[in-house]
């Protein structure tokens, strides 16, 4: 696949969204193996290598092995401007920084809550762990990351929202809702934060849903990225409801991808009434949106769906599967 992307010649490793990290790591497995087999001590983050050794000669040998492996295996070359040999003291002074108080809090939070694949909830924590979490002042951490102006620390914001999704900390909800426009670039983390709130009062959940959908309904400058992630939240659970607003978004948007995600949200949150109206768009819908509408028809009655299936004369096997899906 990577060869097809680059027309048979590699001009770099994939760097970008989360999925590209997996591809980037896969591309460099053979380079890591070559360095390890040559007893070269190194660390790597994505495409940045740091080699450690007791003498400059050993470092230069490691650089030579790295450069030759990159070129022979992938047609890649080292960036001369970034490739240099430094004494340990100079490396520490220039590139290593002592942990700030913020970083110490981040590390302690990871220690208490667990790794990035952890699903530990707040109630699962021991009393000592709960006390440590509460002492971190998470509201202050999030507020500081959402600095005034446009200097938002998105890395920090994403970390806080994603790591705390299982902890269900309602005191952070107003901060998130008041900063939705600025949180648009990390909408995926906003969804991670809200998706695990199981015990919200119905009225409060409705207010949250109204606030989350308001930028999409307003249109104007709202990004598709924010829109599809927030609509995905509504597709995850019927408890969010908001069928009328989701139908409005489906009808009024000019974006085909937003219309598709609105249809998928209606599959979870809609009723027969909304889905019947959505089904009227089937014939004119794009293939992307059409499959979502077919999935949403699961809210229709059994006889209605059977009649729809017969009237459409579907030939595409995937569309047939969508129409049969529960």
QUIQUIQUI-V93358 format. One record per backbone hydrogen bond with DSSP energy under -0.5 kcal/mol. NH is the residue of the N-H (numbers start at 1). CO is the residue of the C=O. If there is no record, write none. Layout:
NH	CO
NH	CO
This chain:
5	1
6	2
7	4
8	3
9	6
20	17
21	17
21	18
22	18
23	19
24	20
25	21
26	22
27	23
28	24
29	26
32	28
33	29
34	30
35	31
36	32
37	33
38	34
38	35
39	36
40	35
41	39
41	52
42	40
43	50
45	48
47	45
48	45
49	47
50	43
52	41
59	55
60	56
61	57
62	58
63	59
64	60
65	61
66	62
67	63
68	64
69	65
70	66
71	67
72	68
73	69
74	70
75	71
76	70
80	78
82	79
83	79
84	82
91	87
92	88
93	89
94	90
95	91
96	91
96	92
104	100
105	101
106	102
107	103
108	104
109	105
110	106
111	107
112	108
113	109
114	110
118	115
122	166
124	121
125	121
125	122
130	126
131	127
132	128
133	129
134	130
135	131
136	132
136	133
137	134
141	137
142	138
143	139
144	140
145	141
146	142
147	145
151	148
152	150
153	145
154	152
157	153
158	154
159	155
160	156
161	157
162	158
163	159
164	160
165	162
167	164
168	164
170	168
172	169
173	170
174	170
176	172
177	173
178	174
179	176
180	177
183	179
184	181
186	183
187	184
189	186
190	186
191	187
192	188
193	189
194	190
195	191
197	194
198	196
205	201
206	202
207	203
208	204
209	205
210	206
211	207
212	208
213	209
214	210
215	211
216	213
217	213
218	214
219	215
220	218
222	219
227	223
228	224
229	225
230	226
231	227
232	228
233	229
234	230
235	231
236	232
236	233
237	233
240	237
241	238
246	242
247	243
248	244
249	245
250	246
251	247
252	248
253	249
256	254
259	255
260	256
261	257
262	258
263	259
264	260
265	261
266	262
267	263
268	264
268	265
269	265
270	266
275	271
276	272
277	273
278	274
279	275
280	276
280	277
281	278
282	279
285	281
285	282
290	286
291	287
292	288
293	289
294	290
295	291
296	292
297	293
298	295
299	296
300	297
305	301
306	302
307	303
308	304
309	305
310	306
311	307
312	308
313	309
314	309
320	316
321	317
322	318
323	319
324	320
325	321
